[in-house]
């Protein structure tokens, strides 16, 4: 982001995560469209609850 401001600019922490996720979702919308992206996000949320966090094998 150094070209946006004179000098360099660094984004860290939660703000960086929010920016990254929003850009990633916009990318998915450009590739797959709104409906399919919404369905993929819904499946991701459901999988977060159903699948274990660690592999046990």
C-alpha positions in Angstrom: 0.0 0.0 0.0 3.0 2.3 -0.3 1.6 3.9 -3.5 -1.5 5.2 -1.8 0.3 7.5 0.5 3.6 9.3 0.3 6.0 6.9 2.0 5.1 3.4 3.2 1.9 2.3 5.0 1.6 -1.0 6.9 -1.7 -2.6 8.0 -1.6 -5.2 10.7 -3.8 -7.0 13.1 -7.6 -7.3 12.9 -7.9 -4.5 10.3 -5.5 -6.4 8.0 -7.6 -9.6 8.4 -10.9 -7.7 7.7 -9.3 -6.2 4.5 -8.0 -9.5 3.4 -11.2 -11.4 3.9 -13.3 -8.7 2.2 -11.0 -8.7 -0.8 -11.0 -12.5 -1.0 -14.8 -12.5 -0.9 -15.0 -9.9 -3.7 -12.6 -12.1 -5.7 -14.9 -15.1 -5.1 -17.9 -13.1 -6.2 -16.1 -12.1 -9.4 -15.3 -15.7 -10.2 -18.5 -17.5 -9.1 -21.2 -15.0 -8.7 -23.2 -13.9 -5.6 -25.3 -17.0 -5.1 -22.5 -19.6 -5.3 -20.2 -17.4 -3.1 -23.0 -17.1 -0.5 -23.5 -20.9 -0.6 -19.8 -21.5 -0.2 -19.6 -19.2 2.8 -22.6 -20.9 4.3 -21.0 -24.3 3.9 -17.8 -23.0 5.4 -19.6 -21.8 8.5 -21.4 -25.1 8.8 -18.2 -27.1 8.4 -16.6 -25.0 11.2 -19.1 -26.6 13.6 -19.2 -30.1 12.2 -15.6 -30.9 11.5 -13.0 -31.4 14.3 -10.2 -28.8 14.6 -7.4 -31.4 14.8 -6.7 -34.5 12.7 -6.3 -37.4 15.1 -4.4 -39.8 12.8 
